[in-house]
């Protein structure tokens, strides 16, 4: 921060010694004083100062002062009544210690540098002080803010650079306010500042002083919510282009605390399709050289930006300047315009894996989104492939009946292309799989349901859980919704696809619920309507059906014995705060008896273990 610099305005006081009883030995005529000219002999110095217009040219007078030119021997005297107000120097190195009557209280506005040695001790705006009077530098101040939030203790960041302006997103909630990021130096630390009302936003690169009076921590991200902001300089520093930290080789997930809100740059590859990341936002799981296989590194952006980019799995992304947002342990470098990312989808696709989804289907996973495919694009010795359908980076093959446990190899035709029109990598177009066998240890279960809320039913969800020790393929499985033992309206059936890992969840819900789920291990499927997707009038049901066979069902609210999923548990989900949902207790455990397994929970927990009541 530019500290107020001071310069001394020294009043030249020219003193003379009066010749009392004799005149000076050097006068041409005797007399007590000179009338018009200087002495011909030297005397040491003036003690009072010249008051007439005759300048000394060799040595000070003893009694004839001049008013035009000060004597060379006049001693500087500090000012004692007026503060230094005209200091225009760029830096001072010593505190103003001579001002005893009117200390300055405003930094010198033309001072572009901090005091090099000592802060102005009488200047109320220079520096930031601890209770013990120790001055904090910006790094220390921001570190304290990050460590102590939430807080209402006053603290000053004496100088920080504005690195990024976060715009308002129309559909975003209160957890995503407009504001800006400030950073102490090229390597941080940094913090997010919430824009207050009609506050004028500083420019990117500007140096600002923040007198902070309130901070919060929301979703793991610290935010300044109340501060007086003073712009010190609007000119970025000379090294401004080097401020974004290259995190390509850094495990930024493990070191998220060290990068929170800081300006970063990276190159990565999209690993999954977009998922909700808060109201008005989506995020893509990405991988960099430093983060491979983690679901906790995601490129976050407004939904409108994602629509404009049309990113697909496998696309390369390069971001040169982005703030590091976070949601708890999830690192979310964020962009707010399509121009802030360079996209390269022209990469040769690779076949990553093949898995038997059922006795007559095989799921192929590629590393990029694939173009149109047909059955003849795939060859499996020993099996006839009769159909092929693609969705993003997944292709599903329909095959003849597989031999359980047998080993098969699938080969992709070299003409098959990605959505970007790039032919498959010739070195990565085969994969092996084992003929389908039903996993041991059970099958999918319905684990939790919230079908009734206060007022409008806009937060309904169904949670499916895989309690087995193996991945279960969802292809060929449907979720069915029933009302009075009949399929409920036009949104009665949902086709499930993909794979659900051992111990993982699939949440079918309204977008209001899905937007609050940030765990990449949780599969998500939106309801077709914003509200009223599940019946709650009594004797209603949910079922999972695979290849025509019901594998799980739950009937709720006084179901007759003849209804699918009956008998119903005694617990019911009412439209009060005291009845959040019904779920299995213990969570994820089935005895085969819904009456015993389902209890009224203490909180709705989509994608998490159930909040079961105390026994």
N, C-alpha and C positions, 0 to 999 in steps of 0.2 A: 504494500500500500504506500502511497505517497504520503510521507509524514510531513508535517508543517515545518519548513526550513526557515531559519532566522538569520539575519545579518545584523551586525552592530551599526547603528548610526551614531558616530562619535562626534560629539560637539567639540570643535577645536576651541579651546579656551586659551587665550594668549595672555600671559602674565608678564608684568614688568615690576622691577624692584625700584621703588622711588629713592632717589638720592636725597637724603634728609638734610644733613648739615654741610655736605660738600658735594661738588659735582664730580663727574667722571674724569679720570686722569687723561682720557683721550680727547676731551673737548678742546676746540680751538679758542674758546673763550670761557672763562669761569662762569658758572651759574648753576642753580639747583636742578634745572631740567633742560632738555633740548626743546627747541620750538618747532623746527621744521625738518631737520635731517637726522640721519642715523649717526651713531658714534663712530669715531675713527678707530677706536680700539675695541677689541673683543670683550664681551662679557658673557657669562655662562648661559643664561636663559632668561626668558620672560617668566614672570610669575602671575601676571594678571591678564595680559593679552593686549594686542594693539587696538586702538580705537580710532585712529585717523588714517588717512589714505596713503601715507608714505610707507612703501614696503621695505623690509630689511633685505639687503642683498648679500651681506657677508655674515653678520652676527646679529642676534636679537638686541633691541634697544633695552635700556634700563628704564626709560620713562616715555619714549615717543612710540606709541603703537601705530600700526596701520590697519586699515579695514578691508583691504583688498586681498592681500596674500597672507596666509598664516605663516608664522615662524616655523622653521624646520625643527626647532627644539621644543615646540609646544607638546605637552604630554597629553595623550588621549585620555579622556575621562568618560566612563560608561554613563549611558543615560539611566536615570533613576526614576523617571515618572511616566515614560511612554513605552508601550510595547512595540516590538519590531513589526511593522505592518507592511513594509515595502520590500520584503526579502524576495528576490527573484532568482536566486541561485538555485541550481539543480540539486545540490546536496550540501548539507552542513554536517560537520563531524563532531561538534561539541554542543551540549545543551546550552540554551539561553539562560545564563545564571546571573546576569547583571540587571535584569528587569525585576525590580523589587516592588513596584507600585501597581503596575497594570499587566499581569501575565496574559499572554495571548491564549485564546481559547479556540481558535480555528486554524487548521493547518494551512500553510502557504499553498495557494491553489496552483502555483506554477512549479511546485516542487514535484518532479516526476519520480524521484527515488526516495527510498526510506533513508532515515538518518543512518549514516555509516557506523557511528560509534555509540552514541547515547541519544535516547529519546528526549524530547523537550519535556523536562520534568514538570513544567507548569502548564503544559498544553493538555487540556482535558480530552482531546480527540486523538492524540498521538498514541498508537499502540493499544494493546489489550492487556489488562493486568489480572493476575490471580489475586486472591484475597491477601496474599502476603506481599503484593506489589510487584511480583515477577512478571515481566512482559512475555506473553505467549506469541509464538510465531504462528502463521496460518496453518501449518501442518499440525502443530499441537492443538490448536483450537478445533479444527475439524475432527481430529482423532477423539477429542473429548466429547464432541457432539455425537459421534457415532457410538461411543462407548456408553454414554449416559442417557440416551433417549429411552423412554419419553422423559422430558424435563421442561420445567419452566424457569430454570436458572438462567440468568443473563450471561451471555458470553459473546465476545466479539471476534469475528474473523477479519483481521485487519486488512488483508488483501488476498483475493482469490480470482481466478479467471472463469468467466462464463464459457462453458464448453459446448453446450447444446441447449436449444429451446424446444421443450416438449409441448406440442400444440394440443389444444382441446380436441377431443374426439366426441362427436355429437352423441353417440349411443353409449359412451363409456359411463361407468358408475363413479361413485365418490372415491373409490380406491384408485382411480386413474385421473387425478386432477391435472390441469394445465400448470406448467411451471418451467424451471430451468435447472441445469446442473452447474455447480461451481466446483472448481478443483484447485488445490493449493499449488501444485506444480506438475511437471510432465509425468511423474510417477505417483501422483495422488498425494493425499487422499482426496475424496470427493464426496459431495452430498447433494441431494435433491432439494430444491426450494420450491414450495407451493406458491403459485401466484395468488395474491390476495386481492380480490375484487378487481378494481380498475387500475391496479398497479401497472405502471409503464415498464415493459420488459426491457432489460438491458440487452445490448447487442452481443453476439457471439464474439469472443476474444477480449471483451472489455474486462478491465480490472475493477472489482467492486469490493466495498467494505460492507460487512453484514453485522449489525448489532442485533443478535438473536435473543428472543425472549421465550420461544416455545418450540419444542420438537416432539415428534411422535415416531413410532415404529409400526408400520402397517405391512403385513405379509412379509416381514423380515427386512423391509427396506426403510431406512431412516429418512425422515423428511423434516425440513424446517418449515414450520407452519406460521410463524410470526417473526418478523424481522424488519428492521429499518435498513434499507439498502441505499448505499451512496456510490455512485459511479466515480471512480478515481481517474480512469483513463479509458478511452474508447479504442485505443490502438492495440492490436494483438502484439505479443512479444515476438522477437526476431525468430525464435525457434518454434513458432506456433505449429508448423506443419509436422513437427516431430512429436507432438503431444499424444496422439493416439498410440496406445501401447499394443504391440503385435502379440496376440495371444495364441497364435497358431500352434506353438509347441508347448503351451502351458495347460496343465490340468486345471482349468479355470473353475470347474465344479468343486474340486477339493479346496481351491484357494479363493472361493467366492467372496469371503469376508475382505480379502485384500484388494478386490477389484470392484466392489460395490459402487455404483454410480460413476465410475471412472470411464474416460473416453478410451475405446478399444478399436482395434482393427483385426480382421481375421479373414481366412479363406476356408470354406468348408463345403460339405455336400449334404443335400437334403436326404434324410433317411426314412421319414414317414410322411404320410399325408397330413394336412393341417388339422389341428384340433383346437377346441375352444381354449382361450387364455384370458378369461375375464370378459365382461360385457363389452362388445364392440371390437374385440381383439381375437386373433388366432395366432398360433405358433407352430413352427415346423421343427421337429427334432432334427438336429444336424450333428455331423461329426467333423472334427478337425484332427490334425496330426496329434494334438495333445489330449483329445477327448474322443475315445473310441468305445462304442458299446453302451454308453451312458444315456439314459432317458432324461437326464437333468440338464442338458444343454439344448436350448431352443431359441430359434430366431423368432422374435415376437414383432407383430405389426398390426395396424388396424385392419379389419376385415376388408375394407375397400381397397387397401394397398395390395393385399393378397389376391384379390380378384383381378386387379390390373396386371399383376406379375404372372399369374397362372403357373405357379411353381408346381413341379411334379417331382416325385421321388427320383433321386439320382442326379438332379440338377446341381451344378456347382454354383456357389454363391461367394462373392467377394464384397466385403463391407470395409470401407476405409475409415469411417468415423461414426461411431455409435456409442451411446451410453449403455452401461451395464445395469439393466433393471434386474430385479430378482423377485421370486415368489418363494419365500422360505429357502429351501435348499436348491431350488431350480434357478440356474443361471439363464437370464433372458436378455441377451444383447438385443436392442430394439431399434427399429427403423420406423419412420413415419411418412416416408414418400418412396415411390418406386424408384426414383432417381438415386436413392442412397445405397442401392445394391446393384452389383453387376452379376447377371445371371448367365450361366453357360450350361445349356442342356444338351449340347452336341457331344455327348460322350457315348462310347460304345457300350450297350447294355451287357450285363453278365448274369448268367443263371446262378443264383446263390444256393438254392436248395429245392428239393422235391420231397413231398410228404404225402402219404396215403391219407386222404380225408375220410374215406369210407371204402367199402369193398369195391366200389365202382367209380371212385373219383380220386384224382391226384392234384395236389396244389403245388404249383411252381412259383417260386419267389425270385424276382429279378431285383437288381440294384437300382433300376430306373423304371419310370413309367413306360409301359409297352404300348405299341400301336396295335392295330387290328390283327387278330390271329384266326386261323381255321384249324380244323382237326389235322389236316395233312401237313401242318407245320411241325408235327411232333411224332416221333417214332419211339415205341417201347417194345422191344423184342419180347414175344410171348403174350402181349396184350394188344388188342385192337383199340385205337383211340377213335371214338365216334363223334366227339364234339369238343370244342375249345372256346372258352369265353374269358375275356380279360377285363380287369378293373385295376387301373393304376399299375402298380408293380407286381400284381398277382394275376396269374393265369390258372384257371381251373379246367382240368381235362376230365372228360367222361370216358371211362374205360370199360372193357369187359371185366368180369369177376376176377379179382386178384386172388392168388393163393396166400393165405395168411402166413406171414413170416418169410415168404419168398423174397429174394433180392431181384430188383428190377433196375434198369438204366434207361433214362429218357434222354433223347437227343433232339435239340432244337435245330430246325432248318437254318442254314446260313443266311437266307433271305429275310428272316424275321427282323423287324426294326423297332426301335424305340419310338415313342410319340414324337420325338424330334427328328425322326427319319434317319437315324444312324443304325447301320446293320450291327447285329450281335457280334461280340468279341469272339473270334474263331477259337480262342483258347479257353473259353468259358461257356460252352453251350451244351454240356452234359452234366447229369447229376444222377445219383443212385438213391433208391428208397426201398423200404421194406413193405411187403404186402400187408394190407390193413388187418389189425387185430384190435378188438375193443379193449380200451385201457382197463387195467385192474383197479379195484378200489372204488368202484362206483361210477357215477356220471355227473353231469351238470345238475345243480340244484338251484331252486329259487330261494334266495337267502334273506331278502328284505323287500318290503313293499310299502310305499307311501301313496295311498290312493285318495286321501281326503285332507284338505288343508283349510285354514281359516279363510273365509270369504271365497274368492275365486280359486279353483284348483289349477294353479299355474306351476306348481313345483312337484308334480307327480313323478315317481320313478319306480322302476323294477330293477333289482340287483340280482344278477346271475353269478354263481360262484362255481369254480372248479375245485372240488375237494380232493381230487385224485393226486397221484404222484407223477402224472404224465400230462403232456399237452393234449388238449382235445380240439379237434378241428370242428368248426362251427358250420361249415358248408353242408347244406342239406337239412339244416335245423331251422324250424320256424318258431317264433313266439306268437301265441294266439291269445286274444283277449275275448273274454266271454261276459255276457250279460244274461242272467236268468238261463244259463246253460245253452245259450245260442251265441254264435260269433257276433261281436259288438260292432255294428255299423261298418263303414267302408275301411276304417283303419284297423281292422281286426287282426291282420296277420303281418308280421315283420320277418323278412328273410335275414338270417344271420350268416355271416361269412367271416373268414379269417381263422385265426387260431387263438385259443385261450390257454395260457400257460398254467401249470400246476400252481394252485393257490392264488390265482388271479381272478379279477372281477370283470364282468361286462355290465355296464349301466345303460339301461334304456330309459330316457328321461326327456323332460322339456329342456329347451335350450337354456332357460334360467338356471337349471341345475348343472347342466354340462359345462357351462361357462365357468363354473367355480371348481372344476376338477382339473388338477394340473399334474397328476401322476401318469406318466407315459405307459405304465404297465396296465392301466385300466382301459379297457375297450369301451367306446362310447357309440351309442346309436340314438339319434333324436327321434322323439315322437313326431307324428305327422302334423299334429296341431299344437298350438301354444298352450291350450287349456283343455280340460275335460276329456282326457284320453282314457282314463280308467273309470269304470262304473263303480258307484259306491251306494247303490240303493238296496243291497241285500242279495245274497245268493249269486254273487259274481265270481269270476275265476280267471286264472292265468295258467297257461300250459305251454310246455316245450315239447315239440313233436319233431322227431328225426325219421326221415324216410317213411312217414306214415304212422310211426309208433310213438305214443306219448311216453316221454322219459321223465317228466316232472310236471306236477300240477299242484295248484293251490286254489281252493275255493274259500271265500271269506264272507262273513256275516250270515250265519244261520242257513247253511246250504243243506238241502235235502240229500239223502244218501245216494240218490241216483245221479246227482250232478257231478261233472268232471271235477276232480280235485277234492271231493268230499272224503271224510267229514271235515268241517271247518273248525279252526281253533276258536277258543272262547275269546281271545284278544281281538279287539276291533279298533280300527284307525278312525277316530272321530275328527271333527273339524274344530278341535280346541288345541291350545298349546300343550295341554297335558297328555295328548295322544298323538305323538309325532309320527310313528310308523309301527308296523308289526314286523318281527324278524326272528330268525332262529336264535335260540339261546340254549347252550353256548353257540356263538356265531360259527357258521360253516359246518355244523354237525347235524346229521340227520339220523333219526331212528326209524324212519319210514312212517311215522305217525305225526301228521301236522298238528293234531290236537295237543300233543305233548311238546313238539319242537318250537312252535311259534308263540312268542310272548309280545306284550306291548313294550316297546323300547323306551328309553329315557331321552333319546335324541335321534333324529334322522342322520344316517351316516352313509350316503351313497359312495361306493368304492372303498369303504373301510370296514373293519370288523364291527359288528353290531354293538350298540350301547345297551347292554342287557341290564335289567334291574338286579339289585342285590338279592341274593337268595334269602 
